[in-house]
Amino acid sequence: MSTPEAVIEIGSTGVRLLIAESTADGKRTVLDRAEMPLSLGHDVFTTGIISRETQSSCVHILQRFKEQLAGWGILPSQTIVIATAAFRESKNKDPVMDKILTATGFRVSVIDGIEENRLMYLAVTSRLAEESAKVRAEDTVILEVGGGSTEMMLMKKGKMAGAHSLRLGTVRLEPQIRANAGSSDNIQRFIEDFIKNTKGSLESELDLSNVKQFIAVGSDASLAAINVGKPISTWLWSIDKQAFDDFVAEIQEYTPEERAARFKISYNDAQTMHISLLIYKMFIHLTKVRTIIVPETNIRDGVIISRTELPNLELKKEFFQQITASAMNLLRKYHGDERHADFVRQVSLMLYDCLQKELSLEDERSRMLLEVAAILHDVGIFIRLDDHNLHSEYIIHNSEIFGLDQRDNKIVSQIARYHRGKSIPQDSEQFQVLARIDRMIILKLTAILRIADAMDRGHGQTLQDISFQLKKDSLNIYTKGIKNLALERVALNEKGDLFESVFGYKIVLL
């Protein structure tokens, strides 16, 4: 019997608790759950701060959850507490987090939008794990409409094409809509304008007209599924598109009081439910799907799965593949040299594996960051060839790459910045202020990437059967393909200094 895991989510409309237990076969049993309304999003999206009254309410709710957790023998220090869009955007989040820690012992982690996407992906794929490979390999949109943001993932033939956290949330929209009479037509116009401005960038990643599968995640989507959907399995529903449209139209006619009474939901949720369902409907109508799939899951499930470190090896492998697929799609968006990127990626990983005993890094995560950096190191050429490493840093830093949080993104962008040129990371003030562990990751992975990039100086992938061997004081590189290695030797001479400085090995190309 495993130890129960507890997750608390501080969202835009409420605070939610989940206590679950994972079994040896990777299945989860929900032991307890609770939810209490909180008008945090209303505060932040109208005033920019969390009011004193909302702070007090939040602390009170967390103190009640603390007592509930104690019944399961779970301490605040053993509980994961996450906060999403509204908390993230509040100007006074730091003192509020400190107040919560002092009053309850809970340490709040504010997660970014791309991390929400990652957790949602884990939760959804876990629910779909028993579905056929054909269903999971279709062009797919995964959408979760929340109070502060809408999280979206675009899958092309089962591979990640794009992940976005859109500033389109029900609580965020509600004050604007109320100020304009709050009619159904006004709501629809607000959403239409946003989608119209977003549609172009989405279709550069995935042709929405080819989407065969639409997965709607969230409590409002689940409520629609329960009312007009058909069960596929215990935690999975399907809804006919026309039945969904009719349900959404019906909901628009109800007052918040009527919605709360009919569906047994809080007044906070009833105030925004009709907006949420309209957003789902309008994104669905960008595609030609006939049915909507609704897994009954949430971001808290994703945290539990993440916490158990993906015991399902197949799911774990698939997750890392989606990260690299997202990076490759970003490279395509900027018309990068895919063959060169793939060559550098493969050589980088070979060298990483050769140096594994020398690295002293978190193997899987660091290896993945190197892979993403290798794919994207030249993406800045789209802007300009000169100083393209600086442009690569800018593009990566300002892009959403599925599976990479802010810290990961910073590391990858820094590796891309220093993959060429005479400057080294230690010369930069922004490098010096990073945590020591991040500085070492950047130094080691940049040194590896520079060697791999030098092996394809001419972008022709002429070298074959590359292998590495560590000797007493040298890294020997063996290769086939061409006899004249003068170009590669010059490149290695230019790019090898950092490697020799970090690892202490002289580069020898044989």
LUMKOLLO-685219 format. One record per residue (C-alpha): x, y, z; residue number from 1. Coordinates in steps of 0.05 Angstrom, whole numbers, plus 32768, in hexadecimal, padded with zeros to 4 digits. Example, Ala and Ser with C-alpha at 12.3 -4.5 7.8 and 13.67 -1.06 7.14 Angstrom:
REC  east  north    up    k
REC  80F6   7FA6  809C    1
REC  8111   7FEB  808F    2
//
This chain:
REC  east  north    up    k
REC  8000   8000  8000    1
REC  801E   8042  7FEA    2
REC  801C   8084  8011    3
REC  7FE2   80B1  7FFD    4
REC  7FF4   80EE  7FD4    5
REC  7FD1   8131  7FDF    6
REC  7FCA   816C  7FAF    7
REC  7FA9   81AF  7FBB    8
REC  7F9B   81DD  7F80    9
REC  7F8D   8227  7F8C   10
REC  7F67   823B  7F4D   11
REC  7F42   8279  7F35   12
REC  7EFE   8262  7F50   13
REC  7F0F   8234  7F8A   14
REC  7F40   820A  7FB2   15
REC  7F3E   81C0  7FA4   16
REC  7F5C   8185  7FC9   17
REC  7F6A   813F  7FAF   18
REC  7F86   8104  7FD7   19
REC  7F96   80C7  7FAE   20
REC  7FBD   8087  7FB4   21
REC  7FE6   8067  7F7B   22
REC  7FEB   801C  7F76   23
REC  8026   7FF3  7F5D   24
REC  8005   7FEB  7F18   25
REC  8000   8037  7F0F   26
REC  7FB6   803E  7F1E   27
REC  7F9C   8073  7F4E   28
REC  7F65   8070  7F82   29
REC  7F45   80B1  7F99   30
REC  7F42   80AF  7FE5   31
REC  7F25   80F4  7FF3   32
REC  7F16   8135  7FD1   33
REC  7EFB   8179  7FE3   34
REC  7EEC   81BC  7FC1   35
REC  7EDB   8200  7FDD   36
REC  7ECC   8240  7FB4   37
REC  7EFC   827B  7FB5   38
REC  7EF5   82BC  7F8D   39
REC  7F40   82C2  7F81   40
REC  7F3A   82CB  7F36   41
REC  7F06   8302  7F3E   42
REC  7F37   8329  7F6A   43
REC  7F73   8321  7F3E   44
REC  7F52   832D  7EFA   45
REC  7F2F   836C  7F13   46
REC  7F62   838B  7F43   47
REC  7FA3   8366  7F36   48
REC  7FAA   8350  7F7F   49
REC  7F8D   831D  7FAF   50
REC  7F62   8343  7FE1   51
REC  7F69   833B  802C   52
REC  7F25   831A  8030   53
REC  7F38   82E6  7FFB   54
REC  7F7B   82DA  801D   55
REC  7F57   82CC  805E   56
REC  7F25   829E  803B   57
REC  7F5E   8278  8019   58
REC  7F83   826E  805B   59
REC  7F42   8257  807D   60
REC  7F35   8224  8045   61
REC  7F7D   820A  8049   62
REC  7F78   8203  8094   63
REC  7F3A   81D8  808B   64
REC  7F5E   81AE  8057   65
REC  7F98   81A7  8087   66
REC  7F6A   8187  80BA   67
REC  7F4D   815A  8084   68
REC  7F93   8144  806F   69
REC  7FA6   8136  80B7   70
REC  7F70   8101  80B8   71
REC  7F98   80DC  8082   72
REC  7FDA   80E8  80A7   73
REC  7FF2   8119  8073   74
REC  8019   8157  8089   75
REC  801A   819B  8065   76
REC  8064   818E  8053   77
REC  804E   814E  802F   78
REC  8018   8171  8007   79
REC  8022   8190  7FC2   80
REC  7FFF   81D3  7FBD   81
REC  7FFC   81F3  7F78   82
REC  7FDF   8235  7F62   83
REC  7FCB   8246  7F1A   84
REC  7FBC   8282  7EEE   85
REC  7F9A   82B2  7F1E   86
REC  7FCD   82A9  7F56   87
REC  8004   82AC  7F22   88
REC  7FEE   82F0  7F0A   89
REC  7FE1   8310  7F4D   90
REC  8010   8349  7F60   91
REC  8011   8335  7FA9   92
REC  801A   82EA  7FA1   93
REC  805C   82E7  7FC7   94
REC  8042   8304  8009   95
REC  8003   82DA  8002   96
REC  802C   829B  7FF9   97
REC  8054   82AD  8037   98
REC  8014   82B9  805F   99
REC  7FFA   8274  804A  100
REC  803B   8253  805E  101
REC  803C   8275  80A2  102
REC  7FF2   8268  80B1  103
REC  7FEC   8221  8096  104
REC  8030   8203  8088  105
REC  801D   81F9  803E  106
REC  8053   820F  800C  107
REC  8031   8228  7FCC  108
REC  8052   821C  7F88  109
REC  8039   824B  7F51  110
REC  803B   8225  7F10  111
REC  803E   8243  7ECA  112
REC  8010   8234  7E91  113
REC  803D   8202  7E6E  114
REC  8043   81DB  7EAF  115
REC  7FF7   81D9  7EB1  116
REC  7FF9   81BC  7E6B  117
REC  802B   8187  7E80  118
REC  8002   8171  7EBC  119
REC  7FC2   8171  7E92  120
REC  7FE5   8145  7E5D  121
REC  7FFA   8113  7E92  122
REC  7FB3   8110  7EAE  123
REC  7F92   8109  7E69  124
REC  7FC2   80D5  7E4D  125
REC  7FBA   80AC  7E8C  126
REC  7F6E   80AB  7E82  127
REC  7F76   8099  7E38  128
REC  7FAB   8064  7E45  129
REC  7F7B   802B  7E37  130
REC  7F60   8049  7DF7  131
REC  7F78   8030  7DB3  132
REC  7FB9   8049  7D96  133
REC  7F91   8063  7D5A  134
REC  7F67   8091  7D85  135
REC  7FA5   80AC  7DA9  136
REC  7FCA   80B8  7D67  137
REC  7F95   80E4  7D47  138
REC  7F9D   812F  7D3C  139
REC  7F83   8148  7D7E  140
REC  7F72   8187  7DA6  141
REC  7F74   8181  7DF2  142
REC  7F52   81BD  7E13  143
REC  7F46   81D0  7E5B  144
REC  7F20   8211  7E69  145
REC  7F30   822E  7EAE  146
REC  7F1F   826D  7ED4  147
REC  7F5F   8292  7EC3  148
REC  7F78   826F  7E84  149
REC  7F69   823C  7E4E  150
REC  7F9D   8205  7E47  151
REC  7FA3   81E7  7E02  152
REC  7FCC   81B1  7DE2  153
REC  7FCF   81A0  7D98  154
REC  7FE2   8159  7D84  155
REC  7FF5   8147  7D3C  156
REC  7FF1   80FC  7D30  157
REC  7FFC   80F1  7D7A  158
REC  8038   811F  7D7F  159
REC  8039   8162  7DA2  160
REC  8030   819B  7D70  161
REC  8025   81D4  7DA1  162
REC  8014   81E3  7DEA  163
REC  7FF6   8226  7DFF  164
REC  7FDC   8249  7E3C  165
REC  7FA9   827B  7E21  166
REC  7F93   82B8  7E49  167
REC  7F4B   82A4  7E3F  168
REC  7F2A   8291  7E81  169
REC  7EE2   8293  7E9A  170
REC  7EF0   82BE  7ED7  171
REC  7F1E   82EB  7EAE  172
REC  7EE6   82F7  7E7B  173
REC  7EAB   82FC  7EAC  174
REC  7EB6   8345  7EC2  175
REC  7EBC   835D  7E7A  176
REC  7E7E   8338  7E66  177
REC  7E57   8351  7EA2  178
REC  7E6A   8399  7E90  179
REC  7E4D   838E  7E4B  180
REC  7E09   8375  7E62  181
REC  7E20   832C  7E66  182
REC  7DF4   8313  7E2C  183
REC  7E03   82D2  7E08  184
REC  7E13   82FA  7DC9  185
REC  7E46   8325  7DED  186
REC  7E67   82E9  7E0D  187
REC  7E6D   82C7  7DC9  188
REC  7E8A   8305  7DA9  189
REC  7EC0   830B  7DDE  190
REC  7ED4   82C2  7DD5  191
REC  7ED0   82C6  7D88  192
REC  7EFF   8302  7D86  193
REC  7F32   82DE  7DB2  194
REC  7F2F   829E  7D89  195
REC  7F33   82C4  7D48  196
REC  7F74   82E4  7D5F  197
REC  7F90   82A1  7D77  198
REC  7F7A   8273  7D3F  199
REC  7FB2   8287  7D0E  200
REC  7FEA   8275  7D3D  201
REC  7FC8   8233  7D50  202
REC  7FBF   821E  7D08  203
REC  8009   822B  7CFA  204
REC  8014   81EF  7D28  205
REC  7FD8   81C3  7D16  206
REC  7FA2   81C8  7CE1  207
REC  7F65   81C9  7D0E  208
REC  7F37   81B3  7CD5  209
REC  7F5C   8170  7CD5  210
REC  7F52   8164  7D20  211
REC  7F2F   8121  7D2C  212
REC  7F2D   8122  7D77  213
REC  7F1A   8158  7DA9  214
REC  7F28   814B  7DF3  215
REC  7F05   817A  7E24  216
REC  7F20   817B  7E6B  217
REC  7F03   819E  7EA7  218
REC  7EC8   819D  7ED7  219
REC  7E98   81C1  7EA8  220
REC  7EA9   8190  7E6F  221
REC  7E9E   8156  7E9F  222
REC  7E5B   8173  7EB4  223
REC  7E46   8177  7E6B  224
REC  7E5D   812F  7E61  225
REC  7E34   8116  7E9D  226
REC  7DF6   8139  7E83  227
REC  7DF8   812B  7E38  228
REC  7E33   80FC  7E2D  229
REC  7E3D   80B1  7E29  230
REC  7E6E   808B  7E54  231
REC  7EA9   806A  7E30  232
REC  7EC8   804F  7E70  233
REC  7EC8   805F  7EBA  234
REC  7EEC   80A2  7EB3  235
REC  7EDF   80B1  7E69  236
REC  7EA4   80CE  7E44  237
REC  7E91   80E1  7DFD  238
REC  7E5F   8118  7DE9  239
REC  7E3E   811F  7DA5  240
REC  7E4F   8164  7D89  241
REC  7E07   8177  7D7C  242
REC  7DF2   8161  7DC2  243
REC  7E2A   818B  7DDF  244
REC  7E15   81C8  7DB5  245
REC  7DCD   81C0  7DCD  246
REC  7DE4   81BA  7E16  247
REC  7E0F   81F9  7E10  248
REC  7DD5   821F  7DF1  249
REC  7DA6   8209  7E29  250
REC  7DD8   821E  7E5F  251
REC  7DDB   8265  7E44  252
REC  7D92   826F  7E55  253
REC  7D9A   8260  7E9F  254
REC  7DAB   8291  7ED6  255
REC  7DE6   8282  7F04  256
REC  7DB4   826E  7F3B  257
REC  7D91   823E  7F0C  258
REC  7DD3   821F  7EF6  259
REC  7DEA   8217  7F3F  260
REC  7DA9   81F6  7F52  261
REC  7DA2   81C7  7F16  262
REC  7DEA   81AE  7F14  263
REC  7DFA   81B1  7F5F  264
REC  7E36   81DE  7F56  265
REC  7E50   821A  7F7C  266
REC  7E36   825F  7F6A  267
REC  7E7D   8273  7F55  268
REC  7E7F   823B  7F22  269
REC  7E38   8248  7F0C  270
REC  7E4A   8290  7EFB  271
REC  7E7E   827A  7EC7  272
REC  7E67   8236  7EB0  273
REC  7E42   8251  7E72  274
REC  7E81   8277  7E5D  275
REC  7EAD   8239  7E65  276
REC  7E7F   820E  7E3A  277
REC  7E7B   8244  7E04  278
REC  7EC7   8244  7E00  279
REC  7EC9   81F9  7DF8  280
REC  7E92   81FD  7DC3  281
REC  7EB5   8232  7D99  282
REC  7EF8   820E  7D99  283
REC  7ED4   81CD  7D87  284
REC  7EB4   81F0  7D4C  285
REC  7EF9   8201  7D30  286
REC  7F00   81B6  7D23  287
REC  7ED3   8183  7D00  288
REC  7ECD   8152  7D39  289
REC  7E8B   8130  7D43  290
REC  7E95   811A  7D8B  291
REC  7EB9   8138  7DC7  292
REC  7EE1   810C  7DF6  293
REC  7EDE   811F  7E40  294
REC  7F0D   80FD  7E71  295
REC  7EF9   8109  7EB9  296
REC  7F3C   8122  7ED3  297
REC  7F5F   8162  7EE8  298
REC  7FA2   8183  7EF5  299
REC  7FA4   8164  7F3B  300
REC  7FA4   811F  7F1C  301
REC  7FDE   8136  7EF1  302
REC  8004   814B  7F30  303
REC  7FF9   8107  7F50  304
REC  8012   80E4  7F11  305
REC  804E   8112  7F0D  306
REC  805C   8108  7F57  307
REC  8060   80BC  7F4D  308
REC  8095   80C9  7F17  309
REC  806F   80A8  7EDE  310
REC  8075   805F  7EF3  311
REC  8058   804C  7EB0  312
REC  8097   8049  7E85  313
REC  8070   804C  7E44  314
REC  804C   808C  7E5B  315
REC  808E   80A9  7E72  316
REC  80AF   809B  7E2F  317
REC  8073   80B9  7E0A  318
REC  8076   80F7  7E36  319
REC  80BF   8106  7E25  320
REC  80B0   80F9  7DDB  321
REC  807A   812E  7DDE  322
REC  80AC   8160  7DFA  323
REC  80DC   8155  7DC0  324
REC  80A2   8155  7D8E  325
REC  808E   819A  7DA9  326
REC  80D5   81B3  7DA0  327
REC  80D9   8198  7D59  328
REC  8097   81B9  7D48  329
REC  80B2   81FC  7D61  330
REC  80EF   81F2  7D34  331
REC  80C1   81E5  7CF8  332
REC  8099   8223  7D08  333
REC  80D9   824C  7CFE  334
REC  80EE   8223  7CC1  335
REC  812C   8205  7CE3  336
REC  815C   81D2  7CC6  337
REC  813C   8192  7CE0  338
REC  8171   8163  7CC6  339
REC  81A9   818A  7CE8  340
REC  8180   818F  7D28  341
REC  8173   8144  7D29  342
REC  81BD   8134  7D1C  343
REC  81D4   8162  7D54  344
REC  819E   8145  7D82  345
REC  81B5   80FE  7D76  346
REC  81FF   810E  7D7F  347
REC  81F1   8137  7DBD  348
REC  81CC   80FE  7DDE  349
REC  8203   80CC  7DCB  350
REC  8237   80F9  7DEC  351
REC  820A   8104  7E28  352
REC  8203   80B9  7E32  353
REC  824E   80AF  7E2A  354
REC  825B   80E3  7E61  355
REC  8225   80CB  7E90  356
REC  8254   80BB  7EC9  357
REC  8275   80FF  7EC1  358
REC  8236   8129  7EC1  359
REC  8218   8121  7F07  360
REC  81D6   813C  7EEC  361
REC  818D   8127  7EF2  362
REC  8194   80F7  7EB8  363
REC  8150   80F4  7E96  364
REC  813D   813D  7E9F  365
REC  8181   8159  7E8B  366
REC  8185   812A  7E50  367
REC  8141   8144  7E39  368
REC  8157   818D  7E40  369
REC  8194   817E  7E16  370
REC  8168   815D  7DE1  371
REC  813A   819A  7DDD  372
REC  8176   81CA  7DDB  373
REC  8195   81A1  7DA3  374
REC  8155   81A5  7D7A  375
REC  814D   81F0  7D83  376
REC  8194   820B  7D87  377
REC  8191   8229  7D40  378
REC  8148   823F  7D41  379
REC  815F   8288  7D43  380
REC  8178   8284  7CFB  381
REC  8130   8293  7CE9  382
REC  813C   82DA  7D02  383
REC  8184   82E4  7CEA  384
REC  81C1   82B8  7CDF  385
REC  81F0   82E8  7D02  386
REC  81EC   82DF  7D4D  387
REC  81B6   82AB  7D42  388
REC  81C7   828C  7D86  389
REC  81AC   82CB  7DA7  390
REC  816D   82C7  7D7D  391
REC  8166   827D  7D8F  392
REC  8168   8290  7DD8  393
REC  8132   82C5  7DCC  394
REC  8103   8296  7DA6  395
REC  810A   825D  7DD8  396
REC  8102   828B  7E14  397
REC  80C2   82A8  7DF7  398
REC  80A3   8267  7DDF  399
REC  8078   8233  7E01  400
REC  8099   81EE  7DFC  401
REC  806E   81B6  7E17  402
REC  808B   8197  7E55  403
REC  80BC   81CE  7E65  404
REC  80AF   81FB  7EA0  405
REC  80CF   8240  7EA8  406
REC  810E   8225  7EC6  407
REC  8116   81F1  7E8E  408
REC  8109   8226  7E59  409
REC  813E   8254  7E77  410
REC  8171   821B  7E77  411
REC  8163   8208  7E2E  412
REC  8164   8250  7E16  413
REC  81A7   825B  7E38  414
REC  81C5   821C  7E19  415
REC  81AE   8235  7DD4  416
REC  81CD   8279  7DE2  417
REC  8212   825D  7DF0  418
REC  8214   8225  7DBD  419
REC  8240   8251  7D90  420
REC  826C   828E  7D93  421
REC  82A8   829E  7DBF  422
REC  8281   82B3  7DFC  423
REC  8275   8280  7E33  424
REC  823C   827E  7E67  425
REC  8269   8295  7E9F  426
REC  8271   82D8  7E7D  427
REC  8227   82E8  7E85  428
REC  8208   830A  7EC1  429
REC  81C6   82E8  7EB5  430
REC  81EA   82A5  7EB8  431
REC  820D   82B6  7EFA  432
REC  81CB   82C5  7F1E  433
REC  81AF   827F  7F0F  434
REC  81AF   8249  7F43  435
REC  81F0   8221  7F45  436
REC  81CE   81E0  7F2E  437
REC  81B1   8204  7EF2  438
REC  81F5   8223  7EE1  439
REC  8215   81DE  7EE1  440
REC  81DE   81C1  7EB5  441
REC  81E6   81F9  7E83  442
REC  8232   81F4  7E82  443
REC  8234   81A8  7E78  444
REC  81FC   81A5  7E45  445
REC  8216   81E0  7E1E  446
REC  825B   81C0  7E1B  447
REC  823C   8180  7DFE  448
REC  8211   81A6  7DCC  449
REC  824C   81CD  7DB1  450
REC  8271   818C  7DA2  451
REC  8234   816D  7D80  452
REC  8228   81AC  7D57  453
REC  8271   81AD  7D40  454
REC  8268   8166  7D25  455
REC  8239   8183  7CF1  456
REC  825B   81C5  7CE1  457
REC  8245   81C3  7C99  458
REC  81FD   81AC  7CA8  459
REC  8207   8172  7C78  460
REC  8206   8138  7CA9  461
REC  8242   811A  7C86  462
REC  825F   80F5  7CC3  463
REC  8247   80AF  7CD0  464
REC  824C   807B  7D07  465
REC  8262   80AE  7D3B  466
REC  8278   8091  7D7D  467
REC  829A   80AD  7DBB  468
REC  82CD   808F  7DEB  469
REC  82EA   80AD  7E2A  470
REC  8334   80A3  7E34  471
REC  835E   80B9  7E6F  472
REC  8361   8103  7E5A  473
REC  833D   8105  7E17  474
REC  82FA   80FB  7DF6  475
REC  8306   80D4  7DB6  476
REC  82D3   80DC  7D7E  477
REC  82D1   80A5  7D4A  478
REC  82AB   80AF  7D09  479
REC  82A3   8097  7CC1  480
REC  8288   80B9  7C83  481
REC  82C0   80E7  7C6B  482
REC  830C   80E5  7C6E  483
REC  8317   8130  7C70  484
REC  8303   8147  7CB6  485
REC  8324   818B  7CB2  486
REC  82E2   81B2  7CB7  487
REC  82CB   818A  7CF4  488
REC  830F   8191  7D15  489
REC  830D   81DD  7D0D  490
REC  82C6   81DE  7D29  491
REC  82DA   81B3  7D64  492
REC  8316   81DE  7D71  493
REC  82E8   821C  7D74  494
REC  82B1   81FB  7D9D  495
REC  82D8   81CB  7DC9  496
REC  82F5   81FB  7DFC  497
REC  82B8   81FB  7E28  498
REC  82B5   81AE  7E27  499
REC  82FE   81A8  7E3B  500
REC  82F4   81DC  7E72  501
REC  82B5   81BB  7E8F  502
REC  82C8   8171  7E88  503
REC  8314   8174  7E85  504
REC  8319   8149  7E45  505
REC  833D   815C  7E05  506
REC  8315   8150  7DC6  507
REC  8335   8121  7D94  508
REC  8312   8114  7D51  509
REC  832A   80D3  7D31  510
//
